[in-house]
Amino acid sequence: MNPELVGRILHVTSEPDPWGRWSFNSNPSGIAVAHTWLQIAALLWGIEEFGIETFIELGTYLGGLGSILLPGAAYGKFAYLSIERDAGVVDVRFRQEVEKLADHRRAALWSGDVFDPEMVESVRLKVQQAEGPTLIYCDDGNKPQELRTYAALLRVGDYIGAHDYPGEVKVEDFQPLLSQYGLEEVTVDFWREGIGVIMLKKVRASE
Ligand SMILES: C[S@@+](CC[C@H](N)C(=O)[O-])C[C@H]1O[C@@H](n2cnc3c(N)ncnc32)[C@H](O)[C@@H]1O
């Protein structure tokens, strides 16, 4: 399959991004998502394929991606947690929907800096208590640092992913983490180069 062709067929009405691909203008739920259509599809596919039971999003923004994922939390497929430093930016409709699920411990929105040691510790506890495979998805302002910080929290069988390859996350950002934290790249070939999302799985203990 030619990833460029797939991208262009699905994004014929969008302007290409600076890397010659497509714009980040998808809006399937009514809250804009800072992901392309194919990136959304890749994430949904990954959740299904990898059997993710806890999805942790670093960087909520409006809640656009969260609004796509929330039904999965509502129907019990996985638990959803999203963390945003600028609480005021989150769309109030999204916040209300998350709150409806909060009673059932299916969804949560945390306010704070993902590099604050207390926040990292809270996420560590969340990961430790999660019953099935967890995916930590790095979509904040410093994705290489998020990868370095949060890869250390994974249990064997968990995943860490990042948005914006190669614009913000480059091979040299995640390659050293593979041996350090016992990770393997599980990204389907065309995801990384053609879609711009990377996904790593922890397959053995850290060094
Ligand atoms: C690219 S947007 C997230 C987009 C969202 N995941 C989506 O797809 O709809 C990045 C968000 O991360 C937040 N952010 C940046 N640095 C952060 C940090 N250190 N801690 C928490 N949030 C941060 C920004 O305020 C911004 O809302």
The ligand as a MOL file (V3000), in Angstrom:
LIG
                    3D

  0  0  0     0  0            999 V3000
M  V30 BEGIN CTAB
M  V30 COUNTS 27 29 0 0 0
M  V30 BEGIN ATOM
M  V30 1 C -1.2460 19.3120 20.2730 0
M  V30 2 S -2.2660 19.8040 21.6140 0 CHG=1
M  V30 3 C -3.1070 18.3020 22.0300 0
M  V30 4 C -4.1110 17.9070 20.9960 0
M  V30 5 C -5.0470 16.7900 21.4060 0
M  V30 6 N -4.3170 15.6200 21.8850 0
M  V30 7 C -5.8730 16.4140 20.2100 0
M  V30 8 O -5.4150 15.5890 19.4000 0
M  V30 9 O -6.9750 16.9380 20.0270 0 CHG=-1
M  V30 10 C -1.0760 19.9610 22.9060 0
M  V30 11 C -1.6590 20.3940 24.2550 0
M  V30 12 O -0.6840 20.0990 25.2470 0
M  V30 13 C -0.7230 21.1000 26.2440 0
M  V30 14 N 0.5840 21.0880 26.9170 0
M  V30 15 C 1.7620 21.5410 26.4420 0
M  V30 16 N 2.7420 21.3090 27.3290 0
M  V30 17 C 2.1640 20.6910 28.3980 0
M  V30 18 C 2.6650 20.1970 29.6340 0
M  V30 19 N 3.9700 20.3000 29.9440 0
M  V30 20 N 1.8020 19.6030 30.4920 0
M  V30 21 C 0.4870 19.4900 30.1800 0
M  V30 22 N -0.0510 19.9450 29.0240 0
M  V30 23 C 0.7870 20.5430 28.1440 0
M  V30 24 C -1.0190 22.3800 25.4700 0
M  V30 25 O -1.6130 23.3390 26.3420 0
M  V30 26 C -1.9680 21.8840 24.3720 0
M  V30 27 O -3.3110 22.0780 24.7380 0
M  V30 END ATOM
M  V30 BEGIN BOND
M  V30 1 1 1 2
M  V30 2 1 2 3
M  V30 3 1 2 10
M  V30 4 1 3 4
M  V30 5 1 4 5
M  V30 6 1 5 6
M  V30 7 1 5 7
M  V30 8 2 7 8
M  V30 9 1 7 9
M  V30 10 1 10 11
M  V30 11 1 11 12
M  V30 12 1 11 26
M  V30 13 1 12 13
M  V30 14 1 13 14
M  V30 15 1 13 24
M  V30 16 1 14 15
M  V30 17 1 14 23
M  V30 18 2 15 16
M  V30 19 1 16 17
M  V30 20 1 17 18
M  V30 21 2 17 23
M  V30 22 1 18 19
M  V30 23 2 18 20
M  V30 24 1 20 21
M  V30 25 2 21 22
M  V30 26 1 22 23
M  V30 27 1 24 25
M  V30 28 1 24 26
M  V30 29 1 26 27
M  V30 END BOND
M  V30 END CTAB
M  END
